[in-house]
Amino acid sequence: MTSMQLASLTTSRVGGPAYRYLNAETPDELISMVRAADEASEPLLIVGGGSNLLISDAGFDGAVVHVGNRGIEFRDGEGGTAVVDVQAGHPWDDLVARTVAEGYSGLEALSGIPGLAGATPVQNVGAYGSDVSHSIVSVLTWDRRERARRRFGAADLEFGYRDSLLKRTTVNGSPRYVVLSVEFAVTKTNASAPVRYAELARALNVEVGESADTADVRREVLRLRAGKGMVLDPSDPDTYSTGSFFTNPILPAPDADRLPADAPRYPVAEPGKVKLSAAWLIEHAGFGKGFGLPGSAGEDIAGGRASLSAKHTLAVTNRGSATAEDLLAVARAVADGVEQRFGIRLHPEPLLINCAL
């Protein structure tokens, strides 16, 4: 056990002290640490890569368990398929790079996403028209209520847009089900999964729905993400963030019809609903790239210490000396402005620990 400033564990580089910090390097250690906290009735926060957490400046008055169990195992299946069993603490992009390098297709469009593999099913992490629910076979967890290991099949996880059963049973960063490992289905081929996102298809010079070489897809996704400040870079404050701070709203179609005709609309599985672009709403509510930077509109909100990314309006960034409250202040201003302009309340994508918009 050691003391720890939680800012050092998050990609936004904010967060106060942990009362107790522990690092779990194996699944058994992870279970043991979680059980000990539960038996002591101690508040528990599970931290992985810290890319989807915004932790308050007051920190966390309880046990903070850092997921550190790593490892990847490939198991061949039938018809050129395979299952990849990855430990929860394994860096996500390392897994994606490994599958592409070894000639497997299925995860390449999710290149460059920060964080750990075990967090991906919780949020149903996705980008460029793909999400992990397309590939997940099962998730092995520790059920804190039943005090037993429990394996979920993909259908059991009730995946939705940036949502899952795992997320809905997590309160203030404390999950009922602690992810130990995840199984993904991949295919032995250099042809990518169908490209579902128009921007990526244009970059690859293919039509939406067509395939491309997996290595080409990974290269272009990394390039596109880097151009938006969505690939971690210690020298670039635009990457000191939780990635997209707001989810794209999903509304009944009649509500969306009140927006201007040029507002992007995307189909969703739920009948009678459409998905809107949070970035479009933010920009058309008057919040441009770099809102909050010194010398720009919004500088007074956080003294220039926090701002929207200069590359992408969905990210709220730490310019180097921001507090959690600075980031929240910018996010609140944006959410309030969008609601005033369009009557739509944006909701945060990261988990807010001991803080709120």
C-alpha positions as CSV (number, residue, x, y, z in Angstrom):
1,M,0.0,0.0,0.0
2,T,1.3,3.5,-0.9
3,S,-0.1,7.0,-1.1
4,M,-0.9,8.3,-4.5
5,Q,-2.1,11.5,-6.2
6,L,-4.8,10.2,-8.6
7,A,-3.9,12.8,-11.2
8,S,-0.9,10.6,-12.0
9,L,-3.3,7.8,-13.0
10,T,-5.6,9.7,-15.3
11,T,-5.2,11.0,-18.8
12,S,-6.8,14.3,-17.9
13,R,-4.1,14.7,-15.2
14,V,-6.5,15.8,-12.5
15,G,-7.6,14.1,-9.3
16,G,-6.7,14.4,-5.6
17,P,-5.2,11.9,-3.2
18,A,-6.1,8.3,-2.7
19,Y,-6.6,7.3,1.0
20,R,-5.2,3.8,0.1
21,Y,-3.6,2.9,-3.2
22,L,-3.0,-0.7,-4.2
23,N,-1.7,-2.2,-7.5
24,A,-3.1,-5.7,-8.5
25,E,-0.7,-7.5,-10.9
26,T,-2.7,-10.8,-11.1
27,P,-6.4,-11.6,-11.2
28,D,-6.1,-13.3,-7.8
29,E,-4.5,-10.2,-6.3
30,L,-7.3,-8.1,-7.8
31,I,-9.9,-10.3,-6.2
32,S,-8.1,-10.3,-2.9
33,M,-7.8,-6.6,-2.7
34,V,-11.4,-6.0,-3.7
35,R,-12.6,-8.6,-1.1
36,A,-10.5,-7.0,1.6
37,A,-12.1,-3.6,0.9
38,D,-15.6,-5.0,0.9
39,E,-15.1,-7.0,4.1
40,A,-13.9,-3.7,5.8
41,S,-16.9,-1.8,4.3
42,E,-14.4,0.5,2.7
43,P,-15.3,2.6,-0.3
44,L,-13.7,1.2,-3.5
45,L,-12.5,2.8,-6.7
46,I,-11.2,0.6,-9.6
47,V,-8.7,2.4,-11.8
48,G,-7.3,1.1,-15.1
49,G,-5.8,3.5,-17.7
50,G,-7.6,6.4,-16.2
51,S,-8.9,7.6,-19.6
52,N,-12.5,7.5,-18.7
53,L,-12.4,9.0,-15.2
54,L,-12.7,12.5,-13.9
55,I,-11.8,12.4,-10.3
56,S,-12.5,15.3,-7.9
57,D,-9.8,17.5,-6.4
58,A,-10.7,16.0,-3.0
59,G,-9.6,12.6,-4.3
60,F,-11.1,9.4,-3.0
61,D,-11.5,8.5,0.6
62,G,-11.2,4.7,0.4
63,A,-9.3,2.0,-1.4
64,V,-8.1,2.7,-4.9
65,V,-7.2,-0.6,-6.7
66,H,-5.2,-0.2,-9.9
67,V,-5.8,-3.0,-12.4
68,G,-2.4,-4.2,-13.5
69,N,-2.8,-7.8,-14.7
70,R,-1.5,-8.2,-18.3
71,G,-1.3,-10.9,-20.9
72,I,-2.8,-12.0,-24.3
73,E,-3.6,-15.5,-25.4
74,F,-4.8,-16.5,-28.9
75,R,-6.9,-19.7,-29.3
76,D,-7.6,-20.8,-32.9
77,G,-11.2,-21.6,-33.8
78,E,-12.9,-23.0,-36.9
79,G,-13.0,-21.4,-40.3
80,G,-10.1,-19.1,-39.8
81,T,-11.4,-17.6,-36.6
82,A,-9.7,-17.2,-33.3
83,V,-10.6,-16.0,-29.8
84,V,-8.2,-13.6,-28.1
85,D,-8.3,-13.8,-24.3
86,V,-6.8,-10.6,-22.8
87,Q,-6.2,-9.7,-19.2
88,A,-8.1,-6.7,-17.9
89,G,-5.0,-4.7,-17.2
90,H,-3.5,-5.0,-20.6
91,P,-3.2,-1.8,-22.6
92,W,-6.0,-1.7,-25.2
93,D,-4.0,-0.3,-28.2
94,D,-1.3,-2.9,-27.6
95,L,-3.9,-5.6,-28.1
96,V,-5.2,-4.0,-31.3
97,A,-1.6,-3.6,-32.6
98,R,-0.9,-7.3,-31.8
99,T,-4.0,-8.6,-33.7
100,V,-3.2,-6.5,-36.8
101,A,0.5,-7.6,-36.7
102,E,-0.4,-11.2,-36.4
103,G,-2.9,-11.0,-39.3
104,Y,-6.2,-10.9,-37.5
105,S,-9.2,-8.6,-38.4
106,G,-11.9,-7.2,-36.2
107,L,-10.4,-4.6,-33.9
108,E,-8.4,-2.4,-36.2
109,A,-10.9,0.5,-36.3
110,L,-10.5,0.8,-32.6
111,S,-6.8,1.7,-32.8
112,G,-5.4,4.4,-30.7
113,I,-8.0,4.4,-27.9
114,P,-6.3,4.9,-24.6
115,G,-7.0,2.8,-21.5
116,L,-7.0,-0.9,-20.7
117,A,-8.8,-3.8,-22.2
118,G,-10.9,-4.5,-19.1
119,A,-12.6,-1.1,-19.4
120,T,-13.7,-1.5,-22.9
121,P,-16.8,-3.7,-22.3
122,V,-18.0,-1.4,-19.4
123,Q,-18.4,1.6,-21.7
124,N,-18.9,-0.4,-24.9
125,V,-16.0,1.6,-26.2
126,G,-16.2,2.6,-29.8
127,A,-15.0,4.8,-32.6
128,Y,-15.2,5.1,-36.4
129,G,-18.4,3.1,-36.7
130,S,-17.2,0.2,-34.6
131,D,-17.5,-0.7,-31.0
132,V,-16.3,-3.6,-28.8
133,S,-19.8,-5.2,-28.7
134,H,-19.2,-6.3,-32.3
135,S,-16.3,-8.5,-31.2
136,I,-16.7,-9.5,-27.5
137,V,-17.4,-13.2,-26.9
138,S,-17.4,-13.1,-23.1
139,V,-16.2,-11.2,-20.0
140,L,-14.9,-12.8,-16.9
141,T,-15.7,-10.8,-13.7
142,W,-15.6,-11.0,-9.9
143,D,-19.2,-10.5,-8.6
144,R,-18.7,-8.6,-5.4
145,R,-22.3,-9.3,-4.2
146,E,-22.1,-13.0,-4.7
147,R,-18.4,-13.2,-3.9
148,A,-17.7,-15.5,-6.9
149,R,-16.3,-15.4,-10.4
150,R,-19.0,-14.8,-13.1
151,R,-18.6,-15.1,-16.8
152,F,-21.0,-13.0,-19.0
153,G,-21.7,-13.9,-22.7
154,A,-22.0,-10.9,-25.0
155,A,-25.8,-11.1,-25.0
156,D,-25.8,-11.0,-21.2
157,L,-24.1,-7.7,-21.1
158,E,-27.0,-5.7,-22.5
159,F,-24.8,-3.5,-24.6
160,G,-26.1,-0.1,-25.7
161,Y,-24.5,3.1,-27.0
162,R,-21.5,3.7,-24.7
163,D,-23.4,1.6,-22.1
164,S,-23.6,-1.9,-20.7
165,L,-24.9,-3.9,-17.7
166,L,-21.4,-3.5,-16.2
167,K,-21.6,0.3,-16.4
168,R,-25.2,0.4,-15.1
169,T,-24.1,-1.5,-12.0
170,T,-21.2,0.8,-11.3
171,V,-21.7,3.6,-8.7
172,N,-19.1,6.4,-8.3
173,G,-16.4,4.2,-9.9
174,S,-17.3,1.2,-7.7
175,P,-18.5,-1.7,-9.9
176,R,-20.6,-4.7,-8.8
177,Y,-18.7,-6.7,-11.4
178,V,-14.9,-6.3,-11.5
179,V,-13.6,-7.2,-14.9
180,L,-10.8,-9.8,-14.8
181,S,-10.4,-10.7,-18.5
182,V,-12.2,-10.3,-21.8
183,E,-12.5,-12.6,-24.8
184,F,-12.7,-11.1,-28.3
185,A,-13.5,-12.9,-31.6
186,V,-11.2,-12.1,-34.5
187,T,-10.7,-13.5,-38.1
188,K,-7.5,-14.7,-39.7
189,T,-7.4,-12.3,-42.6
190,N,-5.7,-9.0,-43.6
191,A,-9.1,-7.7,-44.9
192,S,-10.6,-5.4,-42.4
193,A,-14.1,-5.6,-41.0
194,P,-16.4,-3.5,-43.2
195,V,-15.6,0.2,-42.9
196,R,-18.7,1.8,-41.4
197,Y,-17.6,5.4,-41.0
198,A,-17.6,7.9,-43.9
199,E,-14.6,9.9,-42.8
200,L,-12.5,6.7,-42.5
201,A,-13.8,5.3,-45.8
202,R,-12.7,8.5,-47.6
203,A,-9.3,8.3,-46.0
204,L,-8.9,4.8,-47.2
205,N,-10.4,5.5,-50.7
206,V,-13.1,2.9,-50.3
207,E,-16.9,3.0,-50.1
208,V,-18.7,2.7,-46.8
209,G,-19.3,-1.0,-46.2
210,E,-16.2,-2.1,-48.1
211,S,-13.1,-3.6,-46.5
212,A,-9.5,-2.4,-46.7
213,D,-6.2,-3.8,-45.5
214,T,-6.2,-4.0,-41.7
215,A,-2.8,-2.3,-41.4
216,D,-4.1,0.5,-43.6
217,V,-7.1,0.9,-41.4
218,R,-5.0,1.1,-38.3
219,R,-2.7,3.6,-39.9
220,E,-5.5,5.9,-41.0
221,V,-7.4,5.6,-37.7
222,L,-4.3,6.6,-35.8
223,R,-3.7,9.5,-38.2
224,L,-7.3,10.8,-37.9
225,R,-7.3,10.4,-34.1
226,A,-4.0,12.2,-33.8
227,G,-5.4,15.1,-35.8
228,K,-8.1,15.5,-33.3
229,G,-5.9,15.2,-30.2
230,M,-7.3,11.8,-29.4
231,V,-3.9,9.9,-29.2
232,L,-2.0,10.4,-26.0
233,D,1.0,12.7,-26.5
234,P,3.0,14.0,-23.5
235,S,4.0,17.0,-25.5
236,D,0.5,18.0,-26.5
237,P,-2.0,19.4,-23.9
238,D,-4.8,18.8,-26.4
239,T,-4.5,15.1,-25.4
240,Y,-4.7,15.7,-21.6
241,S,-8.4,14.8,-21.5
242,T,-10.9,12.0,-21.2
243,G,-11.3,11.9,-24.9
244,S,-14.9,12.8,-26.0
245,F,-16.4,14.4,-22.9
246,F,-20.0,14.2,-24.1
247,T,-21.9,11.4,-25.6
248,N,-23.9,11.9,-28.8
249,P,-27.6,12.4,-27.7
250,I,-30.2,9.9,-28.8
251,L,-33.6,11.4,-29.0
252,P,-37.1,10.6,-30.4
253,A,-37.2,11.6,-34.1
254,P,-39.8,14.3,-33.6
255,D,-37.5,16.1,-31.1
256,A,-34.6,15.9,-33.5
257,D,-36.8,17.3,-36.2
258,R,-36.9,20.6,-34.4
259,L,-33.2,21.1,-35.2
260,P,-32.0,22.8,-38.4
261,A,-32.1,20.6,-41.5
262,D,-28.3,20.5,-41.7
263,A,-27.9,19.0,-38.2
264,P,-26.4,15.5,-38.6
265,R,-28.7,12.6,-37.8
266,Y,-27.7,8.9,-37.6
267,P,-29.9,5.8,-37.3
268,V,-29.9,3.7,-34.1
269,A,-31.4,0.4,-33.2
270,E,-34.2,1.8,-31.1
271,P,-37.3,2.4,-33.3
272,G,-38.4,6.0,-33.6
273,K,-35.1,7.4,-32.4
274,V,-32.1,9.1,-34.0
275,K,-28.6,9.9,-32.8
276,L,-27.3,13.5,-33.1
277,S,-23.8,14.9,-33.2
278,A,-22.7,16.4,-29.9
279,A,-19.9,18.1,-31.7
280,W,-22.3,19.8,-34.1
281,L,-24.5,20.9,-31.2
282,I,-21.5,22.3,-29.4
283,E,-20.1,24.2,-32.3
284,H,-23.5,25.6,-33.4
285,A,-24.2,26.7,-29.8
286,G,-21.2,29.0,-30.2
287,F,-18.4,27.0,-28.6
288,G,-15.5,26.6,-31.0
289,K,-12.2,24.8,-30.9
290,G,-10.0,26.2,-28.1
291,F,-13.0,27.7,-26.2
292,G,-11.5,28.7,-22.8
293,L,-7.9,29.2,-24.0
294,P,-6.0,32.3,-22.9
295,G,-7.1,35.2,-25.2
296,S,-10.1,33.3,-26.4
297,A,-13.8,33.3,-25.6
298,G,-14.4,31.6,-22.2
299,E,-11.0,32.3,-20.8
300,D,-12.5,33.7,-17.6
301,I,-14.3,30.4,-16.9
302,A,-11.1,28.6,-15.8
303,G,-8.5,31.2,-16.2
304,G,-7.2,29.5,-19.4
305,R,-6.1,26.4,-17.4
306,A,-8.8,24.3,-19.1
307,S,-10.4,24.6,-22.5
308,L,-12.1,22.7,-25.3
309,S,-9.4,21.1,-27.4
310,A,-7.9,23.3,-30.1
311,K,-8.4,20.3,-32.4
312,H,-11.8,18.9,-31.5
313,T,-14.8,20.4,-29.7
314,L,-15.8,17.2,-27.9
315,A,-12.7,17.1,-25.7
316,V,-12.3,19.2,-22.5
317,T,-8.6,19.5,-21.9
318,N,-6.1,20.3,-19.1
319,R,-3.7,22.9,-20.5
320,G,-1.1,21.8,-17.9
321,S,-2.2,23.2,-14.5
322,A,-6.0,22.7,-14.4
323,T,-7.9,21.2,-11.5
324,A,-10.9,18.9,-11.9
325,E,-13.1,21.8,-11.1
326,D,-11.6,23.8,-13.9
327,L,-12.5,21.0,-16.4
328,L,-16.0,20.7,-15.0
329,A,-16.5,24.5,-15.2
330,V,-15.7,24.4,-18.9
331,A,-17.9,21.4,-19.5
332,R,-20.8,23.0,-17.5
333,A,-20.6,26.1,-19.6
334,V,-20.8,24.1,-22.8
335,A,-23.6,21.8,-21.6
336,D,-25.6,24.9,-20.4
337,G,-25.0,26.7,-23.6
338,V,-26.2,23.8,-25.8
339,E,-29.3,23.4,-23.6
340,Q,-30.1,27.1,-23.9
341,R,-29.6,27.1,-27.6
342,F,-31.3,23.8,-28.6
343,G,-33.1,22.5,-25.5
344,I,-30.9,19.4,-25.4
345,R,-28.9,18.5,-22.3
346,L,-25.5,16.8,-23.1
347,H,-24.4,14.0,-20.8
348,P,-20.8,13.2,-19.8
349,E,-19.1,10.1,-21.2
350,P,-16.5,9.7,-18.5
351,L,-17.3,8.6,-15.0
352,L,-17.3,11.5,-12.6
353,I,-15.9,10.5,-9.3
354,N,-17.0,12.5,-6.3
355,C,-18.0,15.4,-8.6
356,A,-20.8,16.3,-11.0
357,L,-21.7,18.7,-13.8
